[in-house]
Amino acid sequence: MPNSFYVINEITVTREPEGANGLYLLPVRLILYLEFSKQFNLVIVHTSFGQYYTPGTIKFWTRALNASGHVFRIFDRVNSANVRNIKRIDTEKMYAYFDGGSKKCTLTTNDYEELEKEFPDITTLDYNTF
């Protein structure tokens, strides 16, 4: 890789699926999770203050973000969670919660078990932080 390249900590998104209002840079640290939309054939980028859209696949974005030093994991084939932003995991309903519980994404039992192996502290998240 040439020396002039550097890791970007923002991704380009739009505020609506068609991109009619232009492009915006969104800091990766604000991303709670990514969700693939078959309806729009785009990735929906969820934050605590709204949702945005970007082309590509969950697999592409998860690999690219992880290669840039972030920690995303694919859950339930259509979601990719920013592990650093998970606040709580409901192991009965199989949801990962973010941002005071107002945002959540699904995960499977297998996803949870893999996450628990990789991040043992995930089971000690404070359920009363909401």
C-alpha positions as CSV (number, residue, x, y, z in Angstrom):
1,M,0.0,0.0,0.0
2,P,1.4,3.4,-0.9
3,N,2.4,5.7,2.0
4,S,-0.1,8.3,1.0
5,F,-3.1,6.1,2.0
6,Y,-4.5,6.2,5.5
7,V,-7.4,4.6,7.4
8,I,-10.6,6.5,7.2
9,N,-12.9,6.6,10.2
10,E,-15.9,7.9,8.4
11,I,-18.1,6.4,5.7
12,T,-20.1,8.0,3.0
13,V,-23.9,7.8,3.4
14,T,-27.1,9.4,2.1
15,R,-30.1,10.4,4.2
16,E,-32.6,8.7,1.9
17,P,-32.3,5.6,-0.3
18,E,-32.3,7.4,-3.6
19,G,-29.4,9.8,-2.7
20,A,-31.4,12.9,-3.8
21,N,-30.1,15.1,-1.0
22,G,-26.4,14.3,-1.5
23,L,-23.7,12.6,0.3
24,Y,-22.6,12.9,4.0
25,L,-19.6,11.7,6.0
26,L,-20.7,9.7,9.0
27,P,-18.1,8.8,11.8
28,V,-17.9,5.1,12.2
29,R,-17.9,5.4,16.0
30,L,-21.5,6.6,15.8
31,I,-22.7,3.5,14.0
32,L,-24.8,1.2,16.1
33,Y,-25.4,-1.4,13.5
34,L,-25.8,-2.1,9.8
35,E,-28.9,-3.8,8.3
36,F,-29.3,-5.0,4.7
37,S,-32.5,-3.9,3.1
38,K,-33.8,-6.1,0.3
39,Q,-36.4,-3.4,-0.5
40,F,-33.8,-0.8,-1.3
41,N,-30.9,-3.2,-2.1
42,L,-28.8,-1.0,0.2
43,V,-27.3,-1.2,3.6
44,I,-29.1,0.8,6.3
45,V,-26.7,2.5,8.7
46,H,-28.4,2.9,12.2
47,T,-27.2,5.5,14.6
48,S,-28.8,6.9,17.8
49,F,-30.1,9.9,15.9
50,G,-31.3,8.4,12.7
51,Q,-30.7,6.0,9.8
52,Y,-28.7,6.5,6.6
53,Y,-28.1,4.5,3.5
54,T,-25.0,3.2,1.6
55,P,-24.5,0.8,-1.2
56,G,-22.8,-2.6,-0.8
57,T,-23.4,-5.7,1.3
58,I,-23.2,-6.4,5.0
59,K,-20.2,-8.7,4.3
60,F,-18.3,-6.0,2.4
61,W,-18.9,-3.3,5.1
62,T,-18.1,-5.7,8.0
63,R,-14.8,-6.7,6.4
64,A,-13.8,-3.1,5.4
65,L,-14.7,-1.7,8.8
66,N,-12.8,-4.4,10.7
67,A,-9.8,-4.0,8.4
68,S,-9.9,-0.3,9.4
69,G,-9.6,-1.1,13.1
70,H,-13.3,-1.2,14.1
71,V,-15.1,-4.1,15.7
72,F,-18.2,-5.3,13.8
73,R,-19.7,-8.7,13.8
74,I,-22.4,-10.1,11.5
75,F,-25.6,-11.2,13.3
76,D,-28.5,-13.1,11.9
77,R,-27.1,-12.8,8.3
78,V,-28.7,-9.3,7.7
79,N,-27.2,-7.3,10.6
80,S,-23.7,-6.3,11.5
81,A,-23.3,-4.8,15.0
82,N,-20.6,-2.3,16.2
83,V,-19.6,-4.4,19.2
84,R,-18.2,-1.4,21.0
85,N,-21.7,0.2,21.0
86,I,-23.6,-2.8,22.4
87,K,-25.1,-1.9,25.8
88,R,-27.0,-5.1,26.6
89,I,-27.9,-8.5,25.1
90,D,-31.2,-10.1,25.8
91,T,-30.5,-13.9,25.6
92,E,-34.1,-14.8,25.8
93,K,-35.4,-12.7,22.9
94,M,-32.0,-12.7,21.2
95,Y,-31.6,-8.9,20.7
96,A,-28.5,-6.8,21.0
97,Y,-29.5,-3.4,22.4
98,F,-27.8,0.0,21.8
99,D,-28.2,3.5,22.9
100,G,-30.5,3.3,26.0
101,G,-32.5,0.4,24.5
102,S,-34.2,2.5,21.8
103,K,-32.3,0.6,19.0
104,K,-31.9,-3.1,18.8
105,C,-30.9,-5.8,16.3
106,T,-31.5,-9.5,16.2
107,L,-28.9,-12.2,16.7
108,T,-29.1,-15.9,16.8
109,T,-28.1,-18.2,19.7
110,N,-25.0,-19.2,17.7
111,D,-24.1,-15.5,17.1
112,Y,-24.3,-14.9,20.9
113,E,-22.2,-17.9,21.7
114,E,-19.5,-16.8,19.2
115,L,-19.6,-13.3,20.6
116,E,-19.3,-14.6,24.2
117,K,-16.2,-16.6,23.2
118,E,-14.6,-13.7,21.5
119,F,-15.6,-11.1,24.1
120,P,-16.2,-12.8,27.5
121,D,-17.0,-9.5,29.2
122,I,-20.1,-9.1,26.9
123,T,-22.0,-11.2,29.5
124,T,-21.3,-8.7,32.3
125,L,-22.9,-5.7,30.6
126,D,-25.0,-3.8,33.1
127,Y,-28.7,-4.4,32.3
128,N,-29.6,-1.3,34.4
129,T,-27.7,1.1,32.2
130,F,-30.8,2.2,30.4
